[in-house]
């Protein structure tokens, strides 16, 4: 069978201590779930499915879809009430595609039963066996008699690893509550019942944007923002109300990109522009929208958005800035309809086309003309492409026969459908258990009680990722049980996790920093903390061909999984996002050395000193006032990372080089120049005409212009 067997883990693994009391499925006692159409089917001749009231008529996919259309609502998901539903996965997947909605089926080896116990794992109460009320249906393992999870089949063309409309937990289907929101790599997609499936598919196709860019997908309606609720209702929100819904996102001082389509009515356009301005004022973010009458379009091959005008031509994004915004935005709107970092635009150089397909190392500085800094150079070493050779055996659980629909590329292994890995049983650790690594991840988490396998997204150079580490700016990696976690063309490392090596996101007992709260909405996702990586080993590598189909990659070595520190949107100098900050409170004095000639500020980060350094010719000394938490304390960060042997960052190298403090480019505007000095007779002499102000503005007035090169001397 080529089904994604997500339901092979029992609900007993999630903490059910006693077997629930159940009875045979009785259609007269069945409890309905709002928004879910239940279809009762039974096995017929030759293994085909039939309606119990019409056993002589075998059903194909179109027949099942017609039954649903005649009996259910157009927006309903479908649950198939039949034993061993996963045996007909291909049939029900086709049904999901015909209906455009999710289809829930029972796992193989299960019977559909009615639960008669008062409670199931602390869930919704059910009526007693003699109460006469409706009863919940759940799949029951035929051997262990424990509840099993329903399998959710999404429409094939719109399938993603993102969650469905209903929560599937402990054998029950439960309605979700609250605002309908789907996770984006850095943001949120707001949806309604009508556009949920399409919004979920496009949300998964969007990649990460420029640094400090938060994306919110929302529908414009009646001059406001349309927000849906899991109860099926929807309401138009103002800019201030939308800001309240986005309170968990890091918006202040950031750039907020609205993924929307403007209304065609001129009056509604004017109202929507007012609400976008109100959103900017309330959040303190620069709000970017397409021009009035236009729309934002997803560029699939770049996994990015571009702005279009009403005629469909690419145009620059429109910025709505708060009145008290300080300095220019960190992003620039390009004529081709994209948003890019201003720094990235400055770094664009013309280079010959490379013949190698190996991706660039993300730790390498983007500006090849910048002077080398021995304290912050890139990590050395580069992994070559995977060695050619015979294809290894398919991953455990993969179909040996590719079958119809498999992808075959000349000279490459066949991509086969790989099922989702079963969920591991969980156990709660004591608070005095060994540390996890990330400082925000407190003790006493639930971890895997048994060994299991999962998939970790990685760059195309899987050999280097396996030997030197997966690039990340976090002190953890994210693993998924579902191979669909990687988009088509992406790459995955298959790993084996020993007991205690993974923390399930669904059971996390810590406040998650805003920058990756989107992971909370993804099912079957696990954190691999840095301090537990010694329990995680690489067992293979794959290239994704889309919808769970993986092709093995040759030459990926085994061994412990590692993290290779890289600079990302909120990190500097190859340090992780979780660092020790300085000063701890108030505003403190620090010093910086700058070139005397006009070269501006460094493009990535600036080294600061706690005390005035020694006099150096052709340099300026700037005394600055640093607000609370704006710099990285390198020494304290290196001490915090001590013991994380499988994490490689630049913290220890910077500390040994004598670097005390690092100021990231994001905070240049927050640091104010107080005094400035120039070298004179072996000492620092104060420059009296310095006007205190933000660091970027003050530097331009201090540095001398670089003299133009003079004419070449005449030949003698």
N, C-alpha and C positions, 0 to 999 in steps of 0.2 A: 504494500500500500504506500502511496506517495503522499499521504496526508501529513500536514504539520501537526503532530500529536502533542499539542500543548496540554491536553487534558490527561496525560498519563500520570501526573502527580495527584495523589489523593488529597482530599480536604483534611484527612486526619493528620497529614504532615503539617498542617497549619495550626495545630493546637487543639484538635478535637480529641478528648481523652476517652470518651465512651461512644460506642456505636449508637447512632440514632434509631429510634423505633420507627419502622416504616410499614407500609401495607401496599398491596397491589395497586397499580394505577387505575383510578376510577374516573372516567370523564365527567361523571355527575358531581364529583367532589373537588374538581380541579380549581385551583386559585388562579385567576387571571392577573397579569401584570400590565398596567396601563402602558400603551405604546408598543406592546409586544403581541404579535399574532401567533397563537399556538395552533399547530397543525398536527393532528394525531394520525400517524401512518403505521402500517403493519407489514411484515414480510409476506410476499405473495409467491406465486409460482416462479421457479427458476431464480429465486433470490431477488426478484423485482419488488418494488414497494407498491402498496395498494392502499386505498382508503378502506378502513374496516367495514364500512357500510356498503361498499361496492367491491368485493374481493375479486371480481372477474375482470377488472380494468387495471392493467399495469400502467404505472405513471413514468413518464420521462420528465426532463427538466421543464419543458414548456407546460406539461400538464400540471406539475406542482405549482409553477408560477401562476397559472390560470386559477387554481384553487385559492391561492393567496389573494389575488386581485379581486375575486368575487366575494370573499369573506372578510377581508381586512381593509384597513385604511391605507392610503397611498404612502403615508410617511412611516408606517410601522416596520420594525424589524420582525424577523420570523424565527420562531423556535420550533424545531421538529421533534415531536414527542414519539420517538421510536427507539427500540433497543439497538445497540451497536450502530449508531448513526454514522460513525466515522468510516464504516465500510463503504458508504456511498458518498465519500467526500467529493469526488469529481462531479457527481450529479448535483449535489447541493451547492458546490462552488459555481456551477453554471446557473443555478437558480438565483444565487446572490447577484450574479452579473445581469441577469434578465430583469430583476426587480430593482437593482441599484441600491440595495440595503443589505445589512449584515444578516447572516443566517446562523443560528446557534444549533449545534448538533451534539449528541452524546458521544463520549469516547467509545472506542472499540472495547469489548469486554464488559459493558455496563448494561444494567437494566434500569428502565424508568420506573421509579417508585414514588409513592406519596409519603411524606414525612408526617408522623403523628405525634412526635415529641413536642413539648411546649416550646423549647428553644433549641436552636442549632448553632453552637459556637457563639452564643451571645447575639444571634441575629434576630430576625423578625419572629414574633410569636406565631405559633400555629395552633390550631384547635386540637383538642384531644380526640381520641378515636371515636368517642361516643357523642361529641359535641355537635355533630351535624354540619359544621362549617366547612368552608373550602380549605384545601390542603395544598402545600407547596410540592411541586414536582422536582426531583433531583435524580441525577444518574448515580447508581449504586454499583460499586465494583462487584462483579459476579462471584469472586472468590473471597475477598477480604470483607465484603459487605460494608465498606466505607464509602462515603460520598466522593465523587470525582467532579472535577471542574468541567463545565460546558466548553466546547470548542467553538470559537467565534470565527466564522468564514466571512471574509470581506469580499466585495466585488473584485474579480481578478484584475481589472484595469485600474482599480482605485485602491488596491490593497497596500497597507502600511502596518508597521508595528505599533502604531498609536492606538489608544484605547477606543472602545465602542461607546455607544450611547448608554448601555447598561453596565453595571459592575457585576462581574462574575466571580463569586467568592464562596468557598466552602460548599460547593455544590448547588448554591442558590443563585438566581438571577435577581438582582436588587436594583431598583431605580436609583440613579444618582440624584443629587440635590445641588442647588445653587446655580451659578452662572455657567453657561456652556463655554468652556475654554479648552483649547488644545495647545500643547506645548510647541513653541518654536525654538530654534537654537539659541536665540537671545530675544525672547519676547513671548507673545501670546496671540493665538488666533481665536477670536470670538465668533461663535457660530450660532445658528438657530436650527430647529429641527428640520427645516426644509433644505438647508444647504450643508448639513453636518458632514455627510459622506464626501462631498466634493471638497469642502474646506479642509477636511482631514487629509485628503490625498495631496492637495497642493501645499499644505503646511509641511508635510514630510519632505517634499521636494526642494524646499528652500534651504540654502546653506547658510553658514555664518557670514555676517557682513563685516564692514569695517569696524575698527575698535570703537568702543563707546556708542555703538549704534544698536538701539533697541527697536524691534519691529513689532507692530501690532496690526493684525489683520482684522478688519471690521467692515460691516456693511453700512453705507450711508443711506439714511431714510428720513424724509420729512425735515431736512435741515439739521439732522442730528446723527447719532450713532446708534445703530440697532443692536441690542443685546438680548440674547436668548437665555431662557432658563430651562433646566432639565424637566420641569413640570410641563413643558410644551408651550409656555407663554413667552412673549417677547415684548420689549419696551424700548422706546427711543430715549436715549440718554443725551444730556448736554455734555459740554466739554468738562465741566467740573465734576459731574457724576461719573464720567468715564475715568477721570483722574483718580477718583476714590477706588474704583475697581482695580486700577493698576498700581495700587499702593505697594505691592510686594516687589515691583520691578525697580531697579536702580535708575531713576529718571532724572533726578536733580543734577543739572549741569551736563546731562548727556544729550544725545541726539535721538529723537523718537520719529521713526518712519512709519507712516500710516499706509497700510496696504488696502486701498479702497478704490472704488469707482465713483466719480462725482455724479450727482443727478444732472439731468438735462435741463431742468427748469431753472431759469435765471434767479428767481426768488429763493429757491432752495439752496442754490449755490452761494448766495450771499449769506444765508443763515449758517451754512456749514463752515464758511470761512470764519465767521464770528466764533463758532464753537471750537475750531482749530486754534484760534488765538487764545480763547479762554483756557483750553487744555495746556497751551504753552505757559500761560501765566500761572496756572495752578500747580503744575509739576516742576516748573523751573527748567524745562527741557526745550531745546529747539525742535519744533515739530515740522517735519518735512511731509508735504503732500504733493501729488501731481497737480498741475495747473487746473484751474476751474474748468469743468467740463471734460477733463481727461480721466485717465485711469492708470493704475499701476499694474504692470504685466510681469509675469514670471518668465525669466529666461532660463529654460531648462538646462541647456548645456553649460551654463555658468552658475546655475543655482542661485541666481540673484534677481533683483527687481529692477525694472526700468520704468520711467515715467513716459506716458504717451499723451498727446493732445487729443482733442475730440475727433480729429481726422485719422488718428492712428500713427502719427509720426512721432519719433523720439524727441523729447524736449527736456530741458533741465527741470529738476525738482524745485518746488517753491518752499521757501523757509518761512516759518512763523516763529519769531524769536520773542522771548519774554522781554519786557521793557528794561529789566535790570540786568540783562545778560552782559557779562564782562568779556571784552575781547572778541575776536572773530570765532566763528564755529570751527570745530576741528574737521568738519567734512566739507567737501566741495561738490557742487552739482555739475556734472560734465554735460556737454552738448548731446551726447548719445543717450541721455536719460538715466544715468547711474549716479550713485553717491559713492565717492571715494575719499580716503583720507587725504588732507592737504599735504601731509608729509609724503605719502605714497606718490602723489603726483609729482613732487619735486624730485623723487628718486628715479623716475622713468628715464632709462637710457636706451640708446639704439645699440643693439648687439647682434652679431651674426647668429643665424639659426643654428642651434645646437643639434648635433646628430644623435646624442644620447637621449634616451627616454627616461633616465633616472631623475626623479624629482629633486629640486633643490633642497638643501638642508635648511629647515626653518630657523636654525640657530645661527646661520650665516648672516652677517649684516647685509641689509638691502642695498646700501650705498657702497659700491666697490671703490669709489674714489676717496672715501673717508679715511683719515689716517688711522693706522692700527693702534689699538690700545692693549698693551700686554696684560692688563688686569681684567679685560672684558672680551677677549678674543673668542671666536667660535670654538665649539668643541671639535676636536680633531677626529679624524677617521671618517670613512664613508663606506657604506656597504655597497657592494656591486650588485648587479642584477642577479636574479635567481639562476642558478646553473641549469643548463638544459639537461634533460635526461628522461627516463621513463616516468610515466605518471604514477604517483603513489596510489594506494587503494583509496576508495572513497571514504569519507568520514564515517564514523560509527553512526548507524541509522540511515545512511544514504542508500538510495536504490542502486543496485549494481547495474541495472539496465536503464539507460537514459529514457527510453520510451518516447512517445510523441511529444513534441514541444520542447525537447532539450536543445540546448544551444551548442553548436559545434563550429569552432573557428579553426581554419586551416593551421596545422602545426601546434594546436593547443589542446589540452584535455577537454573532455566533454563536461559541460555544466549539468549537474543532476540536481533534482529537488531534494534538499536536505531538510529533514523534519526538525522542528523545534526540540530543544533538549528538555527532558523532564525536570520539573522543579525539585530541588533538594529539600529534605526535611529541615526544619529550623529548630534552634535551641537558643534560649536567652542566656547570655554570659553574665557572670558576676561583675560588679563594678570594679573589682580589683584585677580583672583579667588584663593581659598584656595590652599596651597602648595600640591605637590604630594608626596614628600618624597625623592626619589633619587635626589641628588644634580645636576646631569646632565640633568634632565628632566625640561626644562624651562616652564614658564607659557604660557597660551594661546593655549593649546592642544585641539584637537577634542576629545570629550568624548561621551559616549552613552547618548542619550536624553530620553530614556525610559528604564524601567526595562527589563532585559533579563536573560536567564540562559546559563551556559557554564560549561566546564569540566576543572578541575585542576589536573594534575598528582600528585600523592602522594605515599609514601611508603606503603607497605602491611598493616601496622598497621593503618588503617584508623581512628579508634577510637582515638588514640593518636593525629593523625594529625588534627582531628576536634576539640579536646579539648585543646591541648597544642600548636598546630601550625604546619604548613607544613615546614619541614626542608629546609632552603635556606640560601645561603650566600649573597643574593641580597636583596635590599629594595623594592622588588616587587615580585609578582608571575605571572606566565604565564597561561592564560586560553585560551581554544580553543572551537570553536563551534562544532567541528567534533570529535565524540568519537574515531575515528581512530587515534587520536593523541597519544594514548597509545598503545604500542606493546602488542601482545598476552601475557597474564599473568600479565600485568601491572594493576595498580589500579588508580581509578579516584574518586575525590570528585565532586559531582554536586553542583553548587553554583547558587545563585540568586543575581544578581548585580543591585543595585539601580541606578538611574540616576546620572551620573557624576563619577561613580566608576571605569570605565575602559577606557583605551586609546587604540585605534586600532593601531597595528604596521604598517599597510599599510598607515596610515595618520599621522605618528609620525613627529613632527616638531622640533626635536632635533638631535644633533649628537650622535649616539649610540656608546658606548664604544666597542672596537674591540672584547671583550671576548664573546659578545652575538649578534654580527651582523648577525649571521646565522638566527636569528629569523625574520629578515626583509624579508626573502624569503618564509616564511610560510603563507599561506592564512588564513583568519578568525582567526587570533591570536590577543589576547588583553593583555595588561599589566594591572595588578591590583596593583597600587602604594600603598606603605605602609601607607601613610597618608589618603588614601581613603578606607581602609579596613573596616571601620565602616559601609560602604554601601554594603558590601559583606557578605552573609550569606550562610552557608552550609545547603543543603536540602537533601543530600543523598550520598551514596557511592556505587561504582561498581567495579567489576573485569572484565577486558577486556578479551574476548575470541577470539579476532582478527576480522578484517574487520568490525568494527562498532558494533559487538555483545557484549552486556554487561550483566553481571549477578549481581543482587543487592546484596549488603553486609548488613547483619543485624546489628543492634545496633550502627549505626553511628549517634551520637547526632547532633542536629542542633546548631546554634549559629553563632557568628561572625567568619569570617575566620581570622586566625592568622598566623604569621611567627615565626618559632623557629630558631634562628640563629645557624648556623653550620659552622665549618671550612671546607673550600674547597681549590681548587688548589691555589688561589691567596689571601686567607684570613688566618688570624692567630687567635688563641685563642678564637674561637667562635665569632669573630667580622665580620661585613659585609665587602664585597669587597669595598664599598664606605665608606672610612674613611678619617679623617683629617691626613695629613702627616706632618712630621717634619724631618729636618728643611725645612723652606719655600724656602730658597735660600742658595747658598754657601755650605761650609762644617763646621759643628759645632762639639764641643767636648761633649762627653758623657762618662758614666762610667758603668761598668758591674761587678757584683760579680760572681766569678766562684769557684767551689770546688778546694781546694788545692791538693786533690788526683786526680788521673787520671780517669776522667769520661767523658771527652770531652765536647762538647757543647750540650745543650738540643736539642732534636730531632724536636721540633715544633717551639718554639720561645724563645727569650731571653729578660729578663727584663733589661731595661737601666735606668740610673739615670742622671738627668741634673747636679747634684752636687755630690761630693764624699759622699757615705753613711757612717754611723757609722762603726767603726771597728768591725769585727766579726771574731772570731777564726776559724781556718781551712778553711779560704776563701782567695781568691786572688782578688785584685782590679785591673781592667784593664781599662786604659784610651784609648778611641778609637776616631777616626775621622769619622764622619757619613756624607756621601754625601747627597745632596738635595733629600728629599722625601723618604728616605729609611726606616724610622721608622713610627709607628703609634702613633700619639699624643692622648693618651687615654682620657685626660680631654676634649679636643676639640671635640673628637668623641662622648663622652657621651653627651656633650651639643648639638651637632648636632642632636642626636637621641631623645632629649627631646620632648615629645609630641606625639611620635609614640607609643601609648599605646598598640597597637596590635602586636608589634614587640618585641620579647624577645631576647636580646643579652647579652653578658658578659661585655659590655662597662661600664655600671653603677657599676657593682660589682667590676670590676678591679679598677675603679676610687675611690670607697669608700675604697678599700684596700690600696690605696696609690701608685698604679702603675702609673708611669708617661709616660713611653715610652715602646713600644714593637717592637723588631726587629725580623722579620720573618726569617725563615731558608733560604728562597730564596736569602736573601741579606747578608748572613754571609760573602761571599767572597768579597762583595763590601765595607765592613767596615774594616779599618786598625787599628791595635794596635799601639799606640804611646808610651805609658809607662805602667809599671805594678808595683804593690805594694803588699807587704805581711804584715800581722799584726806583730807588735813588740812593747811590753811594752805599750799597749793601744793606739797605733798610727799606721798609715800606713807608712811603710818604703819602699822606692823605690828600685826596683830590677835593678841593673845597667847593667846586661848582656843581657837585652832584645833587640832583633833586631826588629825594626818596620817591619810590614808586614801584610798580610790579617789575619783576625781573626782566621779562622780554623787552619792555619799553625802555628801561634804564640802560640795558646793555648797548642798544643802538647808539645812544649818545656818548657812551664811554669809549668804545673802540674806534680807533682811527681807520679811515678808509685805506684799503689796500692800494699801494701805488701801482699805476699802470706800468707795464714793462717799457723801458726806454728803447730808443733805436739801437740797432746793432752797431758796434764800433766799425769805423771804416777800415778797410784792410790797409796795412802799412805797405 
